[in-house]
């Protein structure tokens, strides 16, 4: 079992290396007789995929490191002392923690899974999933620069993120069970570290590599589908319904889901739609995308039970969609 796991990770690592070599050194290693100029759309798909890949891999690695550190160096007793007993207080504590957790929407998933396994309440974990990709300095800055002429978009993004976290957290506290983490099919380091007689830091490196490759394989699948959609989507069709609040908001949330952009850069993409879509629809893109996209749903399916993932997806969609329609109404009346 151990040999099989390392063989799989090695194969994926080699595949990623060859992929990068293809893009960066293609002109050197690919024979000139092979001409890809006749397939511009395919080339565009690979370029977009590479952008998503290079943009997100450092954050996935950071998330794997954070998850492994929590698993090996932070005890259940420490975490349980840090989280307040009252649900509402725990929700606001999680929102505060999101401000200092430097991870994106993909990297936060294994971190939250490990925290829940260590004793963090599920509703507090959901708050981290919702808020961590948005409530950080990098996202604040990118959103501000992308919407310098309309700072209300920045304020709206923050307010709607916090409101979504509170509503979703309370809903999960009332209706969800505590058993939401999927059982790991492969035994991680903490289960066999005595057998291999490794030091704790060696175990940390081993655990981080397992976490990274487990999450990375799902990320690659999601990023590939997202890049195909980005290249082939028809922007003229979107412009026709951009001025309809309900349809426009639903469409922008759907686009955010499929494009699977990193929250640190999605504001500039949203700004490119601002002439065709209403402010409420733009907020739908900016708020929903970091909370849910195609690639992180696949990652969630690898970490949490299917029933919880379905509940989370439907809940976040309903809450964000409703809040964006309300915000859009306030924008139209000049009250935002």
SERO-4910 file (N, C-alpha, C, O; in steps of 0.05 Angstrom, whole numbers):
BEGIN
 pado doro    nc1    nc2    nc3   cac1   cac2   cac3    cc1    cc2    cc3    oc1    oc2    oc3
  Unk    A     17    -24      0      0      0      0     17     25      0     12     44    -15
  Unk    A     38     25     16     56     48     18     71     53     -8     73     75    -18
  Unk    A     80     30    -20     94     32    -46     76     42    -68     84     57    -85
  Unk    A     51     33    -67     32     41    -88     26     71    -86     24     85   -106
  Unk    A     24     81    -61     19    109    -57     41    126    -68     37    146    -82
  Unk    A     66    119    -61     89    135    -70     93    133   -101    101    152   -113
  Unk    A     87    109   -112     88    106   -141     69    125   -155     75    137   -176
  Unk    A     44    126   -144     24    144   -156     32    173   -155     29    188   -174
  Unk    A     43    181   -132     52    209   -128     76    215   -147     77    237   -159
  Unk    A     94    196   -150    117    200   -168    108    203   -197    118    220   -211
  Unk    A     88    186   -205     78    188   -232     65    215   -237     70    228   -258
  Unk    A     49    225   -218     37    251   -221     58    273   -222     55    292   -237
  Unk    A     78    271   -205     99    291   -205    114    292   -232    119    314   -242
  Unk    A    120    269   -244    133    268   -270    114    280   -291    124    294   -309
  Unk    A     88    274   -289     69    285   -309     68    316   -307     68    329   -328
  Unk    A     68    327   -283     68    356   -280     94    368   -291     94    389   -304
  Unk    A    117    355   -286    142    365   -297    142    365   -327    151    385   -339
  Unk    A    133    344   -339    132    343   -369    113    364   -380    118    375   -401
  Unk    A     91    369   -366     72    389   -375     86    417   -375     83    432   -394
  Unk    A    100    423   -353    114    449   -352    136    450   -373    140    471   -386
  Unk    A    150    429   -377    171    428   -398    159    433   -426    172    446   -442
  Unk    A    136    422   -430    123    425   -456    117    455   -462    122    464   -484
  Unk    A    107    469   -442    100    497   -446    124    515   -447    126    533   -464
  Unk    A    143    511   -429    166    529   -427    188    522   -448    202    540   -457
  Unk    A    191    497   -454    213    489   -471    204    475   -497    219    461   -510
  Unk    A    179    480   -503    167    466   -527    182    472   -552    186    454   -569
  Unk    A    191    497   -555    206    504   -580    232    489   -582    243    486   -604
  Unk    A    243    479   -560    269    465   -560    265    436   -565    279    424   -581
  Unk    A    245    424   -551    243    395   -552    223    384   -573    226    361   -581
  Unk    A    204    401   -581    185    391   -601    195    395   -629    204    418   -636
  Unk    A    196    375   -645    206    378   -673    191    399   -688    167    402   -685
  Unk    A    206    414   -705    194    435   -720    173    425   -740    156    439   -750
  Unk    A    176    399   -747    157    387   -767    129    386   -755    109    385   -770
  Unk    A    127    386   -729    100    386   -716     90    414   -714    101    430   -699
  Unk    A     69    421   -728     59    448   -729     32    449   -715     13    436   -723
  Unk    A     31    466   -693      6    469   -678     -9    494   -686    -29    501   -674
  Unk    A      1    508   -707    -12    534   -714    -40    530   -725    -56    548   -725
  Unk    A    -45    506   -734    -72    500   -745    -93    495   -724   -116    492   -730
  Unk    A    -85    496   -699   -103    490   -677   -101    513   -656    -93    508   -633
  Unk    A   -109    537   -664   -106    560   -645   -123    557   -620   -115    566   -599
  Unk    A   -146    546   -623   -164    543   -599   -151    524   -579   -152    528   -555
  Unk    A   -140    502   -589   -127    483   -571   -103    496   -557    -98    492   -534
  Unk    A    -88    512   -572    -66    526   -560    -75    545   -539    -63    547   -518
  Unk    A    -98    559   -544   -109    577   -524   -117    563   -499   -113    573   -476
  Unk    A   -129    539   -502   -137    523   -479   -113    517   -461   -114    519   -437
  Unk    A    -91    509   -474    -67    502   -459    -55    526   -445    -45    524   -423
  Unk    A    -56    549   -458    -45    573   -446    -62    582   -422    -50    589   -401
  Unk    A    -88    580   -424   -105    587   -402   -102    567   -379   -101    575   -355
  Unk    A   -100    542   -386    -95    521   -366    -69    526   -351    -68    524   -326
  Unk    A    -48    533   -366    -22    538   -353    -24    562   -334    -12    562   -313
  Unk    A    -40    583   -342    -43    606   -325    -57    598   -298    -48    606   -277
  Unk    A    -78    582   -301    -92    573   -276    -73    555   -259    -73    558   -235
  Unk    A    -58    539   -273    -40    520   -259    -19    535   -243    -15    530   -219
  Unk    A     -5    553   -257     17    567   -244      7    587   -223     20    592   -203
  Unk    A    -17    597   -227    -29    616   -208    -37    602   -182    -35    614   -160
  Unk    A    -45    577   -183    -57    564   -160    -39    545   -146    -42    540   -122
  Unk    A    -19    533   -160     -3    512   -148     12    522   -123     13    507   -103
  Unk    A     23    546   -122     36    555    -97     17    555    -74     25    549    -51
  Unk    A     -8    563    -79    -28    564    -57    -36    536    -48    -41    531    -25
  Unk    A    -38    518    -68    -44    490    -60    -22    479    -43    -27    464    -23
  Unk    A      3    485    -50     25    475    -34     25    487     -7     30    474     13
  Unk    A     18    513     -5     16    526     21     -6    513     38     -2    510     62
  Unk    A    -29    507     25    -50    494     40    -42    466     50    -50    459     72
  Unk    A    -27    451     34    -18    425     43      1    427     67      0    411     85
  Unk    A     18    447     66     37    452     88     21    459    114     27    448    135
  Unk    A      2    477    111    -14    485    134    -29    462    146    -31    458    170
  Unk    A    -41    445    128    -56    422    137    -39    403    152    -47    392    173
  Unk    A    -14    398    142      4    379    154     14    390    181     17    375    200
  Unk    A     19    416    182     28    428    207      6    425    229     12    418    252
  Unk    A    -19    429    221    -41    426    240    -43    397    250    -47    392    273
  Unk    A    -40    379    231    -43    351    238    -21    341    257    -27    326    276
  Unk    A      3    350    253     26    338    268     35    355    292     47    344    311
  Unk    A     29    380    293     40    397    314     19    411    331     26    423    352
  Unk    A     -6    410    324    -27    423    340    -46    402    350    -58    388    334
  Unk    A    -50    401    376    -66    380    388    -96    389    388   -102    412    385
  Unk    A   -113    369    391   -142    374    393   -148    393    417   -167    409    415
  Unk    A   -134    390    438   -139    406    462   -134    435    457   -150    452    466
  Unk    A   -113    442    442   -107    470    436   -129    482    419   -138    504    424
  Unk    A   -137    467    398   -157    478    380   -184    482    395   -197    502    391
  Unk    A   -192    462    411   -217    464    425   -217    487    445   -239    499    450
  Unk    A   -194    494    456   -193    517    474   -195    544    458   -205    564    469
  Unk    A   -187    544    434   -187    568    417   -215    574    407   -221    598    402
  Unk    A   -232    554    403   -258    558    391   -279    562    413   -282    544    429
  Unk    A   -293    584    413   -315    588    433   -337    567    431   -341    556    410
  Unk    A   -351    563    453   -372    543    453   -397    553    440   -411    537    427
  Unk    A   -403    578    443   -428    589    431   -425    591    401   -405    600    391
  Unk    A   -446    581    386   -444    580    357   -439    607    344   -421    609    327
  Unk    A   -453    628    352   -449    654    339   -422    665    345   -409    677    327
  Unk    A   -412    662    369   -385    671    376   -364    655    360   -344    667    351
  Unk    A   -369    629    356   -350    613    341   -350    622    312   -328    622    299
  Unk    A   -373    631    301   -374    640    274   -357    665    270   -342    668    251
  Unk    A   -360    684    289   -345    709    286   -315    704    292   -298    718    280
  Unk    A   -309    685    308   -281    678    312   -269    667    287   -246    673    280
  Unk    A   -284    650    273   -275    639    247   -271    661    226   -253    660    210
  Unk    A   -289    681    226   -286    703    207   -261    718    213   -246    726    195
  Unk    A   -255    723    239   -230    736    246   -206    720    238   -186    731    230
  Unk    A   -208    693    241   -185    676    233   -180    677    203   -157    675    194
  Unk    A   -202    680    188   -199    681    159   -182    705    150   -169    704    129
  Unk    A   -182    726    166   -167    750    158   -137    745    159   -122    759    146
  Unk    A   -128    725    174    -99    720    177    -90    694    165    -67    686    168
  Unk    A   -108    680    151   -101    655    138    -95    660    108   -113    666     93
  Unk    A    -70    659    100    -62    667     73    -65    644     52    -46    637     40
  Unk    A    -89    634     49    -94    612     30   -117    619     12   -134    635     19
  Unk    A   -118    606    -11   -139    611    -30   -162    591    -27   -162    575     -9
  Unk    A   -181    591    -47   -204    575    -44   -198    545    -46   -213    529    -36
  Unk    A   -177    538    -60   -169    509    -62   -153    500    -37   -158    479    -26
  Unk    A   -135    517    -29   -117    509     -7   -132    508     20   -124    493     38
  Unk    A   -153    523     23   -167    524     49   -182    498     54   -188    492     77
  Unk    A   -189    483     33   -205    459     37   -191    437     54   -202    428     74
  Unk    A   -166    429     47   -153    410     64   -147    420     92   -147    405    112
  Unk    A   -143    447     95   -139    459    121   -164    456    138   -162    448    161
  Unk    A   -187    462    127   -212    460    142   -218    431    149   -227    425    171
  Unk    A   -213    413    130   -217    385    136   -201    376    161   -211    362    178
  Unk    A   -176    384    161   -159    377    184   -168    390    210   -167    377    231
  Unk    A   -177    415    208   -187    428    232   -211    415    243   -214    412    267
  Unk    A   -230    406    225   -254    392    234   -246    366    247   -258    358    268
  Unk    A   -227    352    236   -218    327    248   -205    332    275   -205    314    292
  Unk    A   -194    356    279   -182    362    305   -202    373    326   -194    378    349
  Unk    A   -227    377    318   -247    385    337   -260    411    332   -278    419    347
  Unk    A   -253    426    311   -267    450    304   -295    444    295   -299    426    279
  Unk    A   -315    458    305   -343    454    297   -346    456    266   -333    473    254
  Unk    A   -364    440    255   -368    441    226   -377    468    217   -368    478    196
  Unk    A   -395    482    232   -404    508    223   -382    529    223   -382    546    206
  Unk    A   -363    526    241   -340    544    241   -322    538    217   -310    556    204
  Unk    A   -319    513    210   -304    505    186   -316    516    161   -302    524    143
  Unk    A   -343    515    159   -357    526    136   -352    556    133   -348    566    111
  Unk    A   -351    570    155   -346    599    155   -318    604    143   -314    622    128
  Unk    A   -298    587    151   -272    590    139   -271    584    109   -258    598     94
  Unk    A   -286    564    101   -288    558     72   -299    582     56   -290    587     34
  Unk    A   -319    595     68   -332    617     55   -315    643     55   -314    657     34
  Unk    A   -302    649     77   -290    675     80   -260    676     74   -251    697     64
  Unk    A   -245    655     78   -216    656     75   -207    665     47   -188    680     45
  Unk    A   -220    656     25   -211    665     -1   -216    694     -8   -205    705    -27
  Unk    A   -233    708      8   -241    735      2   -230    755     22   -221    777     14
  Unk    A   -230    748     48   -223    767     68   -193    766     74   -184    758     95
  Unk    A   -177    775     54   -148    778     58   -138    802     43   -152    812     25
  Unk    A   -115    811     50   -104    836     40   -100    835     10   -105    855     -4
  Unk    A    -91    813     -1    -86    810    -30   -112    815    -46   -112    830    -65
  Unk    A   -134    802    -37   -159    805    -51   -170    833    -47   -182    845    -66
  Unk    A   -167    845    -23   -175    872    -19   -161    891    -40   -174    907    -53
  Unk    A   -135    888    -42   -120    905    -60   -128    901    -89   -131    921   -104
  Unk    A   -130    876    -98   -137    872   -127   -165    882   -133   -169    893   -155
  Unk    A   -184    878   -115   -211    888   -120   -212    918   -120   -226    930   -137
  Unk    A   -196    931   -102   -195    960   -102   -184    972   -128   -196    990   -139
  Unk    A   -162    960   -138   -150    971   -162   -167    965   -187   -168    981   -205
  Unk    A   -181    942   -187   -198    935   -209   -223    953   -211   -233    958   -233
  Unk    A   -232    963   -188   -257    979   -187   -251   1006   -173   -266   1014   -155
  Unk    A   -230   1019   -181   -223   1045   -169   -246   1066   -173   -250   1083   -156
  Unk    A   -260   1064   -195   -281   1083   -201   -308   1074   -188   -327   1089   -189
  Unk    A   -308   1051   -175   -333   1042   -163   -326   1026   -137   -329   1002   -136
  Unk    A   -316   1040   -116   -307   1026    -92   -330   1012    -78   -325    995    -61
  Unk    A   -355   1018    -84   -377   1004    -72   -377    974    -78   -387    958    -62
  Unk    A   -364    967   -101   -362    938   -107   -344    924    -87   -350    902    -78
  Unk    A   -322    937    -79   -305    926    -58   -319    923    -32   -318    902    -19
  Unk    A   -334    944    -23   -348    942      2   -370    921      1   -375    906     19
  Unk    A   -384    920    -22   -405    900    -26   -394    872    -25   -407    854    -13
  Unk    A   -370    868    -36   -359    841    -36   -353    832     -7   -358    809      0
  Unk    A   -342    850      9   -335    843     36   -360    838     53   -362    819     67
  Unk    A   -380    857     50   -405    854     66   -420    829     59   -429    814     77
  Unk    A   -423    824     33   -438    800     25   -423    774     33   -436    754     39
  Unk    A   -396    775     33   -381    752     42   -386    746     72   -391    723     79
  Unk    A   -385    767     88   -390    763    117   -419    754    122   -423    736    138
  Unk    A   -438    766    108   -466    758    112   -471    729    104   -485    714    117
  Unk    A   -459    721     81   -461    693     73   -449    674     93   -460    653     99
  Unk    A   -426    682    105   -413    665    125   -431    661    149   -434    639    160
  Unk    A   -443    683    159   -460    681    182   -485    664    177   -492    647    193
  Unk    A   -498    669    154   -522    653    148   -516    624    144   -529    606    154
  Unk    A   -495    618    128   -488    590    122   -478    576    148   -485    553    152
  Unk    A   -463    591    164   -453    579    189   -476    571    208   -476    549    219
  Unk    A   -495    589    211   -518    583    228   -535    560    217   -545    543    232
  Unk    A   -539    560    191   -554    538    178   -541    511    183   -554    492    190
  Unk    A   -515    510    178   -500    485    182   -501    476    211   -503    453    217
  Unk    A   -499    495    229   -500    489    258   -527    476    265   -528    458    282
  Unk    A   -549    486    253   -575    476    260   -582    449    247   -593    432    259
  Unk    A   -574    447    221   -584    424    206   -563    403    198   -571    381    191
  Unk    A   -537    409    200   -518    390    191   -508    372    214   -509    380    238
  Unk    A   -498    349    207   -486    331    227   -457    337    231   -445    352    215
  Unk    A   -444    326    251   -416    330    256   -398    312    239   -375    318    235
  Unk    A   -410    290    229   -394    271    214   -395    278    184   -412    268    169
  Unk    A   -377    296    176   -378    305    148   -352    299    133   -351    301    109
  Unk    A   -331    292    147   -305    287    135   -304    259    123   -311    240    137
  Unk    A   -295    256     98   -293    230     86   -270    215     97   -249    226    102
  Unk    A   -275    189    102   -253    172    112   -232    169     91   -238    164     67
  Unk    A   -207    172     99   -185    171     80   -179    141     73   -176    125     91
  Unk    A   -179    136     47   -174    109     38   -145    100     42   -138     77     46
  Unk    A   -127    121     41    -99    115     46    -91    125     73    -97    147     81
  Unk    A    -77    109     87    -69    116    114    -47    137    113    -26    132    102
  Unk    A    -52    160    126    -33    182    125    -11    178    145    -11    158    160
  Unk    A      8    196    146     33    193    161     28    187    190     42    171    202
  Unk    A      9    201    202      6    198    231     -2    170    239      1    162    262
  Unk    A    -12    154    219    -20    127    226      2    107    224      0     85    235
  Unk    A     24    114    211     45     94    208     73    105    215     93     93    208
  Unk    A     74    129    227    100    141    231    118    125    250    142    126    249
  Unk    A    105    110    268    121     93    286    132     69    271    154     60    278
  Unk    A    117     60    251    127     37    236    152     44    220    171     28    218
  Unk    A    152     68    208    175     75    191    197     89    208    218     96    197
  Unk    A    191     94    233    210    105    252    223    131    242    247    134    242
  Unk    A    206    149    233    216    174    222    213    196    243    197    193    261
  Unk    A    228    217    240    225    240    257    200    254    251    187    249    230
  Unk    A    192    272    268    167    287    264    169    305    240    149    309    225
  Unk    A    192    317    235    195    334    211    195    318    186    185    327    165
  Unk    A    206    294    186    205    276    163    176    269    157    167    268    134
  Unk    A    161    263    179    133    257    176    118    281    165     99    278    149
  Unk    A    126    305    173    113    329    164    116    332    133     97    338    119
  Unk    A    140    327    123    146    329     95    130    307     80    119    313     58
  Unk    A    130    283     91    115    261     78     85    267     77     73    264     56
  Unk    A     75    277     99     46    283    101     39    305     81     18    304     68
  Unk    A     55    326     80     50    349     62     50    340     33     33    349     17
  Unk    A     68    322     25     69    313     -2     44    297     -9     34    299    -31
  Unk    A     35    280      9     11    264      5    -13    283      1    -29    279    -17
  Unk    A    -15    302     19    -37    321     18    -37    337     -9    -58    340    -21
  Unk    A    -13    346    -17    -11    362    -41    -19    346    -66    -34    356    -83
  Unk    A    -10    321    -68    -16    305    -92    -45    296    -92    -57    292   -113
  Unk    A    -56    291    -68    -84    282    -67   -102    305    -77   -121    300    -93
  Unk    A    -97    329    -68   -113    352    -76   -106    361   -105   -124    368   -120
  Unk    A    -81    359   -112    -72    368   -138    -84    354   -161    -90    366   -182
  Unk    A    -89    328   -159   -100    313   -181   -128    323   -188   -136    324   -211
  Unk    A   -144    329   -167   -171    340   -172   -170    368   -183   -186    376   -200
  Unk    A   -151    384   -174   -148    411   -184   -141    411   -214   -152    427   -228
  Unk    A   -124    393   -222   -116    392   -251   -141    386   -268   -144    398   -289
  Unk    A   -157    367   -260   -181    361   -275   -200    385   -277   -209    392   -299
  Unk    A   -204    398   -254   -222    422   -254   -210    444   -271   -225    457   -285
  Unk    A   -184    449   -269   -172    471   -284   -173    466   -314   -176    485   -329
  Unk    A   -171    441   -322   -172    435   -350   -200    441   -361   -202    453   -383
  Unk    A   -221    432   -347   -248    438   -356   -254    468   -356   -267    479   -374
  Unk    A   -243    482   -336   -247    511   -334   -234    526   -357   -245    544   -369
  Unk    A   -210    517   -365   -196    530   -387   -210    525   -414   -211    543   -431
  Unk    A   -222    502   -418   -238    497   -442   -261    516   -443   -267    527   -465
  Unk    A   -275    520   -421   -298    538   -421   -290    567   -426   -303    581   -441
  Unk    A   -268    575   -415   -259    603   -419   -254    609   -448   -260    630   -458
  Unk    A   -243    589   -463   -235    594   -491   -260    593   -509   -262    609   -528
  Unk    A   -279    575   -503   -301    571   -521   -327    586   -515   -346    585   -530
  Unk    A   -328    600   -492   -353    613   -485   -358    637   -503   -339    650   -512
  Unk    A   -383    643   -509   -391    664   -527   -400    689   -511   -421    689   -498
  Unk    A   -384    710   -511   -390    734   -495   -413    750   -506   -426    765   -491
  Unk    A   -419    747   -532   -442    763   -543   -468    753   -532   -487    769   -528
  Unk    A   -470    727   -527   -495    716   -515   -498    727   -487   -521    733   -479
  Unk    A   -477    729   -472   -478    739   -444   -488    768   -444   -503    776   -426
  Unk    A   -478    784   -463   -485    812   -463   -515    816   -467   -526    836   -457
  Unk    A   -528    798   -480   -557    801   -486   -574    799   -461   -595    812   -459
  Unk    A   -565    785   -441   -581    782   -416   -567    795   -392   -577    792   -370
  Unk    A   -546    810   -397   -531    823   -375   -546    843   -360   -540    848   -336
  Unk    A   -567    856   -372   -582    877   -358   -606    866   -344   -621    882   -332
  Unk    A   -611    840   -344   -633    828   -329   -622    819   -302   -604    802   -301
  Unk    A   -632    830   -279   -620    824   -253   -619    794   -246   -598    784   -238
  Unk    A   -641    781   -250   -641    752   -242   -624    735   -261   -607    721   -252
  Unk    A   -629    738   -286   -614    722   -306   -584    730   -306   -567    712   -307
  Unk    A   -579    756   -304   -552    765   -304   -536    755   -280   -513    747   -283
  Unk    A   -548    756   -256   -535    746   -232   -530    716   -234   -508    707   -227
  Unk    A   -550    701   -242   -547    672   -245   -525    665   -265   -509    647   -261
  Unk    A   -524    680   -287   -504    675   -308   -476    681   -298   -458    666   -302
  Unk    A   -473    704   -284   -446    711   -274   -436    692   -253   -413    686   -251
  Unk    A   -455    682   -236   -447    662   -216   -439    636   -230   -420    623   -222
  Unk    A   -454    629   -252   -446    605   -267   -419    608   -280   -404    589   -281
  Unk    A   -414    632   -291   -388    636   -304   -366    635   -284   -345    623   -289
  Unk    A   -370    647   -260   -350    645   -239   -344    617   -231   -321    609   -226
  Unk    A   -365    600   -230   -362    572   -222   -345    557   -243   -327    542   -235
  Unk    A   -350    562   -268   -336    547   -289   -308    557   -294   -289    542   -299
  Unk    A   -305    584   -293   -278    595   -299   -258    588   -278   -234    584   -284
  Unk    A   -266    584   -253   -249    575   -231   -224    592   -228   -202    582   -226
  Unk    A   -228    619   -227   -206    637   -224   -197    639   -195   -213    634   -177
  Unk    A   -172    646   -191   -162    651   -164   -174    677   -154   -175    696   -169
  Unk    A   -181    678   -129   -194    702   -118   -175    726   -118   -185    749   -116
  Unk    A   -149    722   -119   -131    744   -119   -130    759   -146   -119    781   -148
  Unk    A   -142    747   -167   -141    759   -194   -168    761   -207   -170    773   -228
  Unk    A   -189    750   -195   -215    750   -208   -228    777   -211   -245    781   -228
  Unk    A   -220    796   -195   -232    823   -196   -227    836   -223   -244    851   -233
  Unk    A   -203    831   -235   -197    843   -261   -214    831   -283   -221    845   -302
  Unk    A   -220    805   -281   -238    792   -300   -266    803   -296   -280    809   -316
  Unk    A   -275    806   -271   -301    817   -266   -304    846   -277   -325    853   -288
  Unk    A   -283    861   -275   -284    889   -285   -288    889   -315   -300    908   -326
  Unk    A   -278    869   -329   -282    868   -358   -311    864   -366   -319    869   -389
  Unk    A   -328    853   -347   -356    849   -352   -373    873   -342   -397    873   -346
  Unk    A   -361    892   -329   -377    913   -316   -393    931   -335   -413    943   -326
  Unk    A   -385    932   -360   -401    948   -379   -425    933   -390   -443    945   -401
  Unk    A   -426    907   -386   -447    890   -397   -466    881   -375   -489    873   -381
  Unk    A   -458    880   -350   -473    869   -328   -478    890   -306   -462    908   -302
  Unk    A   -500    886   -292   -507    904   -270   -489    898   -246   -477    877   -244
  Unk    A   -486    918   -227   -469    914   -204   -476    890   -187   -458    876   -177
  Unk    A   -502    884   -184   -509    860   -168   -499    834   -181   -491    816   -167
  Unk    A   -499    833   -208   -488    810   -222   -458    808   -219   -447    786   -216
  Unk    A   -445    831   -220   -416    831   -216   -409    821   -188   -389    806   -185
  Unk    A   -424    829   -168   -420    819   -141   -424    788   -140   -410    774   -125
  Unk    A   -444    779   -155   -448    750   -156   -423    735   -165   -416    714   -155
  Unk    A   -410    746   -185   -384    735   -195   -363    736   -174   -349    716   -170
  Unk    A   -360    759   -161   -338    763   -142   -342    749   -115   -322    741   -103
  Unk    A   -367    745   -107   -372    732    -81   -374    701    -85   -363    686    -69
  Unk    A   -389    693   -105   -394    664   -108   -369    649   -118   -363    627   -108
  Unk    A   -354    661   -137   -331    647   -149   -311    637   -129   -303    613   -130
  Unk    A   -302    654   -110   -282    644    -90   -293    623    -71   -278    607    -60
  Unk    A   -319    623    -67   -331    604    -49   -336    577    -62   -333    556    -50
  Unk    A   -343    578    -88   -349    553   -102   -341    556   -131   -349    575   -145
  Unk    A   -325    538   -141   -320    536   -169   -316    506   -176   -316    489   -159
  Unk    A   -312    501   -202   -312    473   -211   -290    457   -198   -294    435   -189
  Unk    A   -266    469   -197   -243    454   -187   -244    449   -157   -237    428   -148
  Unk    A   -254    469   -142   -254    465   -113   -277    447   -104   -276    436    -82
  Unk    A   -299    444   -120   -319    424   -114   -308    396   -117   -314    379   -100
  Unk    A   -291    392   -137   -278    366   -140   -260    360   -116   -259    338   -106
  Unk    A   -246    381   -107   -228    378    -84   -245    372    -59   -237    355    -43
  Unk    A   -267    386    -56   -285    381    -33   -295    353    -33   -297    340    -12
  Unk    A   -302    342    -57   -311    315    -58   -290    295    -49   -297    273    -40
  Unk    A   -265    302    -51   -244    284    -42   -239    286    -12   -227    268      0
  Unk    A   -249    307      0   -244    312     29   -269    308     46   -266    300     70
  Unk    A   -293    313     36   -317    312     52   -337    293     39   -335    286     16
  Unk    A   -356    284     55   -377    266     46   -395    280     26   -399    305     27
  Unk    A   -406    264      7   -421    276    -14   -445    291     -5   -451    313    -15
  Unk    A   -459    281     15   -483    295     26   -476    323     36   -491    342     32
  Unk    A   -454    325     49   -445    352     60   -438    370     37   -445    394     37
  Unk    A   -424    360     17   -416    377     -6   -441    387    -21   -442    411    -28
  Unk    A   -461    370    -25   -485    378    -39   -500    399    -23   -509    419    -34
  Unk    A   -502    395      4   -514    415     21   -500    442     20   -512    463     18
  Unk    A   -474    441     21   -457    465     21   -461    480     -6   -465    504     -6
  Unk    A   -461    466    -28   -463    478    -54   -490    492    -57   -492    515    -65
  Unk    A   -512    478    -50   -539    489    -53   -543    513    -34   -555    533    -41
  Unk    A   -532    510    -10   -535    531     10   -521    557      2   -533    578      2
  Unk    A   -496    554     -6   -480    578    -14   -492    591    -39   -493    615    -40
  Unk    A   -501    575    -58   -513    586    -82   -538    602    -75   -542    625    -83
  Unk    A   -556    590    -59   -581    604    -52   -576    630    -36   -589    650    -41
  Unk    A   -557    629    -17   -552    652      0   -539    675    -17   -548    697    -16
  Unk    A   -519    668    -32   -505    688    -48   -524    700    -69   -524    724    -74
  Unk    A   -539    683    -83   -558    692   -103   -578    712    -91   -584    733   -103
  Unk    A   -589    705    -68   -609    723    -55   -597    749    -47   -608    770    -52
  Unk    A   -573    748    -35   -560    772    -25   -552    790    -49   -553    815    -46
  Unk    A   -543    778    -71   -536    795    -94   -560    808   -106   -558    831   -116
  Unk    A   -583    795   -107   -607    808   -117   -615    832    -99   -623    853   -109
  Unk    A   -612    828    -73   -618    850    -54   -598    873    -58   -606    896    -59
  Unk    A   -572    866    -61   -552    887    -65   -556    901    -92   -553    925    -93
  Unk    A   -565    886   -112   -570    898   -138   -593    918   -136   -592    939   -149
  Unk    A   -614    912   -120   -635    930   -116   -626    956   -102   -635    978   -109
  Unk    A   -609    953    -83   -598    976    -69   -581    993    -87   -582   1018    -86
  Unk    A   -565    980   -105   -550    995   -124   -568   1012   -142   -562   1035   -148
  Unk    A   -590    999   -152   -607   1013   -170   -621   1038   -158   -628   1057   -171
  Unk    A   -624   1036   -131   -636   1058   -117   -616   1078   -105   -623   1098    -92
  Unk    A   -591   1072   -110   -570   1090   -100   -565   1087    -70   -555   1106    -58
  Unk    A   -572   1064    -59   -570   1061    -30   -546   1044    -21   -544   1038      2
  Unk    A   -530   1037    -40   -506   1020    -33   -481   1037    -36   -459   1027    -31
***
